[in-house]
Amino acid sequence: MGLKFRKLFTLIFLVSIILASFGLGNYFGKSQCQICPPEEIDFSLFWEVYHKLQEKFVDKGKFDTQK
C-alpha cells in the first residue's frame, strides 16, 4: 500500500504544480499588458458619418458600402 500511495501522491502533486503554474502565468500575463485594447470603443461618430454619406451621396447606385 505504501508504494501505491506514494505514486498517487506524486501524481496529485505534479498535477497541482502544473495547474498552479498555468494559473500564475495567466494571472501575471494579464497584468503586464504592453499594448492593451481599449475597454470600450465609441463608434457613434463613425455611424453618423456613414449615414450622412448614404443620405447625401450624389449617385446612390455607386455607393459601395465595402469601400
Secondary structure in CASP SS format (residue, H / E / C, confidence):
PFRMAT SS
TARGET T0000
AUTHOR 0000-0000-0000
METHOD secondary structure of the structure
MODEL  1
M C 1.00
G H 1.00
L H 1.00
K H 1.00
F H 1.00
R H 1.00
K H 1.00
L H 1.00
F H 1.00
T H 1.00
L H 1.00
I H 1.00
F H 1.00
L H 1.00
V H 1.00
S H 1.00
I H 1.00
I H 1.00
L H 1.00
A H 1.00
S H 1.00
F H 1.00
G H 1.00
L H 1.00
G H 1.00
N H 1.00
Y H 1.00
F H 1.00
G H 1.00
K H 1.00
S H 1.00
Q C 1.00
C C 1.00
Q C 1.00
I C 1.00
C C 1.00
P C 1.00
P C 1.00
E C 1.00
E C 1.00
I C 1.00
D C 1.00
F C 1.00
S H 1.00
L H 1.00
F H 1.00
W H 1.00
E H 1.00
V H 1.00
Y H 1.00
H H 1.00
K H 1.00
L H 1.00
Q H 1.00
E H 1.00
K H 1.00
F C 1.00
V C 1.00
D C 1.00
K H 1.00
G H 1.00
K H 1.00
F C 1.00
D C 1.00
T C 1.00
Q C 1.00
K C 1.00
END
